[in-house]
Amino acid sequence: MADRSFLSWPFLDDRHRDLADRLEEWCTANLPVDHTDVDAACRDLVRRLGDDGWLAHTAADAGDRLDVRTLCLVRETLARHDGLADFAFAMQGLGAGAITLFGTDAQRAWLDETRAGRAIAAFALSEPRSGSDVAGIETTATPTGDGWRLDGEKTWISNGGIADLYVVFARTGEAPGARGLSAFVVPGDVDGLEVVERLETMAPHPLARLRFDGVSVSADAMIGDAGAGFRIAMSVLDVFRASVGAAALGFARRALDESLARARDRVLFGAPLADLQMVQGHLADMALAVDSAALLVYRAAWTKDSGAARVTREAAMAKLFATDEAQKVIDAAVQLHGGDGVRVGSVVEQLYREIRALRIYEGASDVQKVVIARQVLAGG
């Protein structure tokens, strides 16, 4: 059983503790799922998470704030049980995040569908030549008589190929660089949207490269103001970036749990592995990393929930530290498991494949260091 003492920390309220108890029961009864057909598994997970009310936490009603501590707590718990379940939950929130924060009443009708699990959402930001450099986006949105025409490519798009809704960022040209981007709501079945390539990764998730070839959307498909796309994208990431750290924390907790069980049960040189001081040292390092990451993750979430306009520094610290430390914790878990740790299908082998991507998406670790340094230099 994972350590739950963090639930008593002052960052969390009784409602969060109640949610954690209920979600733990749900996860025990429903996870993990069969990953053989990843697309089918994701569709089924979205449906079940929606039916049972968990996706209600991925978007807020008009005038309400997203509860970032809840997002983090759900992601941590799901990730500890099944990385694909965490992915399915997270992408519903990230994919519809721009609509949650900036959408019109008409656009917000999509949220009824995403929260119920009837529509799958995707966040179409990255491009072949502009991943972390959002200001370098080349996809264009050209005004037409009654709307916009989108042309360009997006890549590494989570839920690409299975999404019913894409929030697409494109260059509308109000100013150079970051100031000339806008965001659009694009249905997944629109003419001119092509799934060019399905991308396979070491931890299978639905990912794709997309082409927009003369995709027509109406004028009211734009989210927020023209030229506000960069601010919208950064605001969404500001909310959800700490939750990436929470997912990493879930993976790390599971790795620590598996390692504790291994150390207690495995006999080496006539005694439990846990009796070896070197093993105890590894376990201590792992526990320290887990608690330190949790403090940063829930500090960032609490700060945002307490009314901070931006938590750029806090979220970047949480994401960077939690993902990098989880990588170390999981690597140590593989080492403690010996040959069993690299056996395909073992829990720690799956965690080893799952964690690596978290140090890249939603801002790679090196990019987070730049973000943190700029915030510190600016006195933020």
Secondary structure by P-SEA (a helix, b strand, c coil): cccccccccccccaaaaaaaaaaaaaaaaccccccccaaaaaaaaaaaaaaaccccccccccccccaaaaaaaaaaaaaaccaaaaaaaaaaaaaacccccccccccaaaaaaaaaccbbbbbcccccccccccccccbbbbbccccbbbbbccccccccccccccbbbbbcccccccccbbbbbbccccccccccbbbbcccccbbbbbbbcccccccccccccccaaaaaaaaaaaacaaaaaaaaaaaaaaaaaaaaaaaaccccccccccccaaaaaaaaaaaaaaaaaaaaaaaaaaaaaaccccaaaaaaaaaaaaaaaaaaaaaaaaaaacccccccccaaaaaaaaacccccccccaaaaaaaaaaaaaacc
